[in-house]
Amino acid sequence: MTITVYGSYRSTCTKRVLTTLHEKGLKFEFQPIDLSKGEQKDPKYLEEKQPFGVIPVLVDDGFQIYGE
């Protein structure tokens, strides 16, 4: 089982997800999204990860969870 979190360390919502994963002792990969460069609005990100262009996105064995 591989968990990947796409987000920004500056994002409160991303911090909540990372904190929860740490507290549960789950291993995960973090893929930073640079909000200052608008990476969350990149067409590839919008198509593959989050159609509304927000963070964070959690992917667990192909199953995606995101807000909005």
Gaussian input, Z-matrix of N, CA and C with variables (Angstrom, degrees):
# hf/3-21g

backbone

0 1
 N
 C     1     B1
 C     2     B2     1     A1
 N     3     B3     2     A2     1     D1
 C     4     B4     3     A3     2     D2
 C     5     B5     4     A4     3     D3
 N     6     B6     5     A5     4     D4
 C     7     B7     6     A6     5     D5
 C     8     B8     7     A7     6     D6
 N     9     B9     8     A8     7     D7
 C    10    B10     9     A9     8     D8
 C    11    B11    10    A10     9     D9
 N    12    B12    11    A11    10    D10
 C    13    B13    12    A12    11    D11
 C    14    B14    13    A13    12    D12
 N    15    B15    14    A14    13    D13
 C    16    B16    15    A15    14    D14
 C    17    B17    16    A16    15    D15
 N    18    B18    17    A17    16    D16
 C    19    B19    18    A18    17    D17
 C    20    B20    19    A19    18    D18
 N    21    B21    20    A20    19    D19
 C    22    B22    21    A21    20    D20
 C    23    B23    22    A22    21    D21
 N    24    B24    23    A23    22    D22
 C    25    B25    24    A24    23    D23
 C    26    B26    25    A25    24    D24
 N    27    B27    26    A26    25    D25
 C    28    B28    27    A27    26    D26
 C    29    B29    28    A28    27    D27
 N    30    B30    29    A29    28    D28
 C    31    B31    30    A30    29    D29
 C    32    B32    31    A31    30    D30
 N    33    B33    32    A32    31    D31
 C    34    B34    33    A33    32    D32
 C    35    B35    34    A34    33    D33
 N    36    B36    35    A35    34    D34
 C    37    B37    36    A36    35    D35
 C    38    B38    37    A37    36    D36
 N    39    B39    38    A38    37    D37
 C    40    B40    39    A39    38    D38
 C    41    B41    40    A40    39    D39
 N    42    B42    41    A41    40    D40
 C    43    B43    42    A42    41    D41
 C    44    B44    43    A43    42    D42
 N    45    B45    44    A44    43    D43
 C    46    B46    45    A45    44    D44
 C    47    B47    46    A46    45    D45
 N    48    B48    47    A47    46    D46
 C    49    B49    48    A48    47    D47
 C    50    B50    49    A49    48    D48
 N    51    B51    50    A50    49    D49
 C    52    B52    51    A51    50    D50
 C    53    B53    52    A52    51    D51
 N    54    B54    53    A53    52    D52
 C    55    B55    54    A54    53    D53
 C    56    B56    55    A55    54    D54
 N    57    B57    56    A56    55    D55
 C    58    B58    57    A57    56    D56
 C    59    B59    58    A58    57    D57
 N    60    B60    59    A59    58    D58
 C    61    B61    60    A60    59    D59
 C    62    B62    61    A61    60    D60
 N    63    B63    62    A62    61    D61
 C    64    B64    63    A63    62    D62
 C    65    B65    64    A64    63    D63
 N    66    B66    65    A65    64    D64
 C    67    B67    66    A66    65    D65
 C    68    B68    67    A67    66    D66
 N    69    B69    68    A68    67    D67
 C    70    B70    69    A69    68    D68
 C    71    B71    70    A70    69    D69
 N    72    B72    71    A71    70    D70
 C    73    B73    72    A72    71    D71
 C    74    B74    73    A73    72    D72
 N    75    B75    74    A74    73    D73
 C    76    B76    75    A75    74    D74
 C    77    B77    76    A76    75    D75
 N    78    B78    77    A77    76    D76
 C    79    B79    78    A78    77    D77
 C    80    B80    79    A79    78    D78
 N    81    B81    80    A80    79    D79
 C    82    B82    81    A81    80    D80
 C    83    B83    82    A82    81    D81
 N    84    B84    83    A83    82    D82
 C    85    B85    84    A84    83    D83
 C    86    B86    85    A85    84    D84
 N    87    B87    86    A86    85    D85
 C    88    B88    87    A87    86    D86
 C    89    B89    88    A88    87    D87
 N    90    B90    89    A89    88    D88
 C    91    B91    90    A90    89    D89
 C    92    B92    91    A91    90    D90
 N    93    B93    92    A92    91    D91
 C    94    B94    93    A93    92    D92
 C    95    B95    94    A94    93    D93
 N    96    B96    95    A95    94    D94
 C    97    B97    96    A96    95    D95
 C    98    B98    97    A97    96    D96
 N    99    B99    98    A98    97    D97
 C   100   B100    99    A99    98    D98
 C   101   B101   100   A100    99    D99
 N   102   B102   101   A101   100   D100
 C   103   B103   102   A102   101   D101
 C   104   B104   103   A103   102   D102
 N   105   B105   104   A104   103   D103
 C   106   B106   105   A105   104   D104
 C   107   B107   106   A106   105   D105
 N   108   B108   107   A107   106   D106
 C   109   B109   108   A108   107   D107
 C   110   B110   109   A109   108   D108
 N   111   B111   110   A110   109   D109
 C   112   B112   111   A111   110   D110
 C   113   B113   112   A112   111   D111
 N   114   B114   113   A113   112   D112
 C   115   B115   114   A114   113   D113
 C   116   B116   115   A115   114   D114
 N   117   B117   116   A116   115   D115
 C   118   B118   117   A117   116   D116
 C   119   B119   118   A118   117   D117
 N   120   B120   119   A119   118   D118
 C   121   B121   120   A120   119   D119
 C   122   B122   121   A121   120   D120
 N   123   B123   122   A122   121   D121
 C   124   B124   123   A123   122   D122
 C   125   B125   124   A124   123   D123
 N   126   B126   125   A125   124   D124
 C   127   B127   126   A126   125   D125
 C   128   B128   127   A127   126   D126
 N   129   B129   128   A128   127   D127
 C   130   B130   129   A129   128   D128
 C   131   B131   130   A130   129   D129
 N   132   B132   131   A131   130   D130
 C   133   B133   132   A132   131   D131
 C   134   B134   133   A133   132   D132
 N   135   B135   134   A134   133   D133
 C   136   B136   135   A135   134   D134
 C   137   B137   136   A136   135   D135
 N   138   B138   137   A137   136   D136
 C   139   B139   138   A138   137   D137
 C   140   B140   139   A139   138   D138
 N   141   B141   140   A140   139   D139
 C   142   B142   141   A141   140   D140
 C   143   B143   142   A142   141   D141
 N   144   B144   143   A143   142   D142
 C   145   B145   144   A144   143   D143
 C   146   B146   145   A145   144   D144
 N   147   B147   146   A146   145   D145
 C   148   B148   147   A147   146   D146
 C   149   B149   148   A148   147   D147
 N   150   B150   149   A149   148   D148
 C   151   B151   150   A150   149   D149
 C   152   B152   151   A151   150   D150
 N   153   B153   152   A152   151   D151
 C   154   B154   153   A153   152   D152
 C   155   B155   154   A154   153   D153
 N   156   B156   155   A155   154   D154
 C   157   B157   156   A156   155   D155
 C   158   B158   157   A157   156   D156
 N   159   B159   158   A158   157   D157
 C   160   B160   159   A159   158   D158
 C   161   B161   160   A160   159   D159
 N   162   B162   161   A161   160   D160
 C   163   B163   162   A162   161   D161
 C   164   B164   163   A163   162   D162
 N   165   B165   164   A164   163   D163
 C   166   B166   165   A165   164   D164
 C   167   B167   166   A166   165   D165
 N   168   B168   167   A167   166   D166
 C   169   B169   168   A168   167   D167
 C   170   B170   169   A169   168   D168
 N   171   B171   170   A170   169   D169
 C   172   B172   171   A171   170   D170
 C   173   B173   172   A172   171   D171
 N   174   B174   173   A173   172   D172
 C   175   B175   174   A174   173   D173
 C   176   B176   175   A175   174   D174
 N   177   B177   176   A176   175   D175
 C   178   B178   177   A177   176   D176
 C   179   B179   178   A178   177   D177
 N   180   B180   179   A179   178   D178
 C   181   B181   180   A180   179   D179
 C   182   B182   181   A181   180   D180
 N   183   B183   182   A182   181   D181
 C   184   B184   183   A183   182   D182
 C   185   B185   184   A184   183   D183
 N   186   B186   185   A185   184   D184
 C   187   B187   186   A186   185   D185
 C   188   B188   187   A187   186   D186
 N   189   B189   188   A188   187   D187
 C   190   B190   189   A189   188   D188
 C   191   B191   190   A190   189   D189
 N   192   B192   191   A191   190   D190
 C   193   B193   192   A192   191   D191
 C   194   B194   193   A193   192   D192
 N   195   B195   194   A194   193   D193
 C   196   B196   195   A195   194   D194
 C   197   B197   196   A196   195   D195
 N   198   B198   197   A197   196   D196
 C   199   B199   198   A198   197   D197
 C   200   B200   199   A199   198   D198
 N   201   B201   200   A200   199   D199
 C   202   B202   201   A201   200   D200
 C   203   B203   202   A202   201   D201

   B1=1.4493
   B2=1.5236
   B3=1.3102
   B4=1.4520
   B5=1.5160
   B6=1.3192
   B7=1.4559
   B8=1.5204
   B9=1.3207
   B10=1.4552
   B11=1.5188
   B12=1.3353
   B13=1.4579
   B14=1.5215
   B15=1.3228
   B16=1.4587
   B17=1.5191
   B18=1.3285
   B19=1.4561
   B20=1.5080
   B21=1.3226
   B22=1.4591
   B23=1.5208
   B24=1.3291
   B25=1.4628
   B26=1.5232
   B27=1.3251
   B28=1.4654
   B29=1.5244
   B30=1.3066
   B31=1.4631
   B32=1.5294
   B33=1.3274
   B34=1.4593
   B35=1.5247
   B36=1.3091
   B37=1.4691
   B38=1.5279
   B39=1.3243
   B40=1.4618
   B41=1.5217
   B42=1.3251
   B43=1.4705
   B44=1.5206
   B45=1.3203
   B46=1.4693
   B47=1.5255
   B48=1.3211
   B49=1.4615
   B50=1.5260
   B51=1.3282
   B52=1.4651
   B53=1.5247
   B54=1.3235
   B55=1.4650
   B56=1.5242
   B57=1.3166
   B58=1.4646
   B59=1.5237
   B60=1.3219
   B61=1.4640
   B62=1.5217
   B63=1.3332
   B64=1.4706
   B65=1.5243
   B66=1.3281
   B67=1.4650
   B68=1.5209
   B69=1.3232
   B70=1.4655
   B71=1.5258
   B72=1.3363
   B73=1.4554
   B74=1.5230
   B75=1.3215
   B76=1.4616
   B77=1.5233
   B78=1.3145
   B79=1.4622
   B80=1.5205
   B81=1.3224
   B82=1.4589
   B83=1.5104
   B84=1.3223
   B85=1.4630
   B86=1.5170
   B87=1.3208
   B88=1.4588
   B89=1.5163
   B90=1.3260
   B91=1.4598
   B92=1.5256
   B93=1.3342
   B94=1.4664
   B95=1.5244
   B96=1.3136
   B97=1.4622
   B98=1.5209
   B99=1.3191
   B100=1.4667
   B101=1.5275
   B102=1.3255
   B103=1.4631
   B104=1.5220
   B105=1.3349
   B106=1.4660
   B107=1.5330
   B108=1.3348
   B109=1.4677
   B110=1.5285
   B111=1.3310
   B112=1.4580
   B113=1.5154
   B114=1.3431
   B115=1.4636
   B116=1.5303
   B117=1.3247
   B118=1.4629
   B119=1.5270
   B120=1.3277
   B121=1.4674
   B122=1.5280
   B123=1.3344
   B124=1.4601
   B125=1.5346
   B126=1.3350
   B127=1.4703
   B128=1.5342
   B129=1.3202
   B130=1.4665
   B131=1.5286
   B132=1.3385
   B133=1.4682
   B134=1.5300
   B135=1.3257
   B136=1.4656
   B137=1.5265
   B138=1.3106
   B139=1.4653
   B140=1.5252
   B141=1.3356
   B142=1.4609
   B143=1.5222
   B144=1.3283
   B145=1.4675
   B146=1.5196
   B147=1.3348
   B148=1.4559
   B149=1.5236
   B150=1.3222
   B151=1.4666
   B152=1.5300
   B153=1.3421
   B154=1.4599
   B155=1.5274
   B156=1.3343
   B157=1.4591
   B158=1.5076
   B159=1.3346
   B160=1.4603
   B161=1.5273
   B162=1.3122
   B163=1.4574
   B164=1.5207
   B165=1.2988
   B166=1.4570
   B167=1.5281
   B168=1.3155
   B169=1.4621
   B170=1.5195
   B171=1.3233
   B172=1.4521
   B173=1.5231
   B174=1.3293
   B175=1.4649
   B176=1.5229
   B177=1.3315
   B178=1.4612
   B179=1.5248
   B180=1.3224
   B181=1.4718
   B182=1.5239
   B183=1.3201
   B184=1.4581
   B185=1.5213
   B186=1.3285
   B187=1.4644
   B188=1.5201
   B189=1.3312
   B190=1.4662
   B191=1.5209
   B192=1.3310
   B193=1.4595
   B194=1.5154
   B195=1.3375
   B196=1.4582
   B197=1.5150
   B198=1.3115
   B199=1.4581
   B200=1.5075
   B201=1.3191
   B202=1.4666
   B203=1.4766
   A1=108.57
   A2=116.02
   A3=121.33
   A4=109.38
   A5=115.94
   A6=121.39
   A7=107.44
   A8=116.22
   A9=121.72
   A10=108.21
   A11=115.70
   A12=121.31
   A13=107.89
   A14=116.07
   A15=123.04
   A16=106.50
   A17=116.44
   A18=118.71
   A19=112.14
   A20=114.86
   A21=122.21
   A22=108.82
   A23=116.26
   A24=120.02
   A25=111.29
   A26=117.64
   A27=121.46
   A28=112.28
   A29=117.49
   A30=122.71
   A31=111.26
   A32=115.94
   A33=120.92
   A34=110.90
   A35=117.02
   A36=120.45
   A37=111.45
   A38=116.83
   A39=120.21
   A40=110.06
   A41=117.43
   A42=121.15
   A43=111.38
   A44=117.41
   A45=120.77
   A46=111.01
   A47=116.62
   A48=120.84
   A49=110.10
   A50=117.41
   A51=121.24
   A52=111.33
   A53=117.06
   A54=121.24
   A55=110.68
   A56=116.78
   A57=120.91
   A58=111.14
   A59=117.18
   A60=120.32
   A61=111.13
   A62=117.02
   A63=120.78
   A64=110.78
   A65=117.32
   A66=120.99
   A67=112.23
   A68=116.99
   A69=121.47
   A70=112.10
   A71=116.90
   A72=121.02
   A73=113.60
   A74=116.60
   A75=120.76
   A76=110.97
   A77=115.59
   A78=120.24
   A79=108.62
   A80=115.44
   A81=119.89
   A82=109.76
   A83=114.91
   A84=122.62
   A85=107.54
   A86=116.20
   A87=120.73
   A88=108.96
   A89=116.30
   A90=122.29
   A91=107.55
   A92=117.09
   A93=118.82
   A94=112.74
   A95=115.05
   A96=123.64
   A97=106.38
   A98=117.19
   A99=121.97
   A100=109.69
   A101=115.45
   A102=120.60
   A103=111.93
   A104=116.95
   A105=119.50
   A106=111.98
   A107=116.67
   A108=121.35
   A109=111.72
   A110=116.57
   A111=120.37
   A112=114.64
   A113=116.83
   A114=119.84
   A115=112.66
   A116=117.50
   A117=120.56
   A118=111.85
   A119=117.56
   A120=122.15
   A121=112.32
   A122=116.44
   A123=121.20
   A124=109.12
   A125=117.82
   A126=120.21
   A127=113.95
   A128=117.47
   A129=120.29
   A130=110.84
   A131=116.75
   A132=121.30
   A133=110.10
   A134=116.51
   A135=121.05
   A136=111.31
   A137=116.51
   A138=120.69
   A139=112.37
   A140=116.80
   A141=120.44
   A142=114.67
   A143=117.77
   A144=119.34
   A145=114.49
   A146=117.26
   A147=119.73
   A148=110.15
   A149=118.38
   A150=120.80
   A151=115.10
   A152=117.65
   A153=120.57
   A154=112.73
   A155=116.76
   A156=120.95
   A157=114.72
   A158=117.14
   A159=120.30
   A160=109.71
   A161=115.28
   A162=121.83
   A163=108.57
   A164=118.97
   A165=129.13
   A166=111.95
   A167=113.33
   A168=122.05
   A169=106.21
   A170=116.52
   A171=121.90
   A172=107.08
   A173=116.01
   A174=121.57
   A175=107.55
   A176=115.75
   A177=122.00
   A178=108.17
   A179=116.50
   A180=122.35
   A181=112.27
   A182=116.19
   A183=121.21
   A184=114.95
   A185=117.93
   A186=121.84
   A187=108.54
   A188=117.16
   A189=122.08
   A190=111.44
   A191=114.88
   A192=121.71
   A193=107.15
   A194=115.86
   A195=120.38
   A196=109.06
   A197=115.37
   A198=121.14
   A199=112.13
   A200=114.31
   A201=124.85
   A202=108.95
   D1=123.03
   D2=178.64
   D3=-117.03
   D4=125.08
   D5=176.34
   D6=-107.10
   D7=130.40
   D8=176.31
   D9=-124.49
   D10=132.17
   D11=177.51
   D12=-113.46
   D13=125.65
   D14=174.49
   D15=-103.40
   D16=122.35
   D17=-178.38
   D18=-176.63
   D19=-166.96
   D20=-179.54
   D21=-128.26
   D22=137.86
   D23=177.32
   D24=-63.09
   D25=-21.27
   D26=179.46
   D27=-80.27
   D28=-12.42
   D29=-176.56
   D30=-86.64
   D31=126.07
   D32=177.02
   D33=-61.34
   D34=-40.70
   D35=-179.98
   D36=-64.09
   D37=-40.64
   D38=176.66
   D39=-63.59
   D40=-42.38
   D41=179.06
   D42=-59.78
   D43=-37.72
   D44=178.63
   D45=-63.72
   D46=-43.60
   D47=179.20
   D48=-64.15
   D49=-46.86
   D50=-179.23
   D51=-63.19
   D52=-40.82
   D53=178.72
   D54=-62.57
   D55=-43.74
   D56=179.50
   D57=-62.76
   D58=-43.70
   D59=178.42
   D60=-62.88
   D61=-41.99
   D62=177.26
   D63=-62.35
   D64=-46.03
   D65=-178.56
   D66=-63.71
   D67=-32.75
   D68=178.15
   D69=-80.75
   D70=-9.67
   D71=-179.77
   D72=73.22
   D73=24.28
   D74=-179.27
   D75=-88.53
   D76=140.21
   D77=176.99
   D78=-84.40
   D79=142.43
   D80=-178.39
   D81=-155.93
   D82=163.74
   D83=172.85
   D84=-107.57
   D85=143.96
   D86=176.54
   D87=-113.45
   D88=125.50
   D89=177.24
   D90=-111.24
   D91=105.75
   D92=-177.40
   D93=-68.70
   D94=139.49
   D95=174.68
   D96=-113.82
   D97=120.50
   D98=-177.36
   D99=-84.89
   D100=102.83
   D101=-178.64
   D102=-67.01
   D103=-32.25
   D104=-178.76
   D105=-67.40
   D106=-23.29
   D107=176.99
   D108=-96.26
   D109=-2.48
   D110=179.37
   D111=73.30
   D112=25.26
   D113=-177.72
   D114=-60.94
   D115=-25.46
   D116=179.07
   D117=-71.75
   D118=-11.85
   D119=178.35
   D120=-105.27
   D121=3.89
   D122=177.92
   D123=-62.42
   D124=135.06
   D125=-178.25
   D126=-54.12
   D127=-37.36
   D128=179.47
   D129=-66.00
   D130=-42.79
   D131=177.62
   D132=-62.88
   D133=-44.20
   D134=-179.51
   D135=-61.86
   D136=-38.85
   D137=-178.06
   D138=-75.99
   D139=-41.56
   D140=-171.86
   D141=-93.96
   D142=-30.07
   D143=-171.75
   D144=-114.60
   D145=-53.12
   D146=-171.31
   D147=-149.73
   D148=107.39
   D149=-173.44
   D150=-66.68
   D151=-14.19
   D152=179.88
   D153=-98.45
   D154=-5.78
   D155=177.59
   D156=72.54
   D157=33.96
   D158=177.74
   D159=-116.78
   D160=165.90
   D161=177.95
   D162=-125.69
   D163=160.82
   D164=-1.12
   D165=-85.96
   D166=168.59
   D167=170.69
   D168=-127.10
   D169=132.43
   D170=177.02
   D171=-113.08
   D172=128.59
   D173=178.68
   D174=-119.68
   D175=122.73
   D176=-179.57
   D177=-124.35
   D178=104.98
   D179=-178.20
   D180=50.16
   D181=45.14
   D182=176.70
   D183=90.01
   D184=-14.62
   D185=178.49
   D186=-88.19
   D187=122.96
   D188=-176.05
   D189=-103.18
   D190=138.79
   D191=174.87
   D192=-126.70
   D193=129.94
   D194=176.31
   D195=-152.68
   D196=162.32
   D197=-179.45
   D198=-89.08
   D199=179.29
   D200=176.81
   D201=77.04

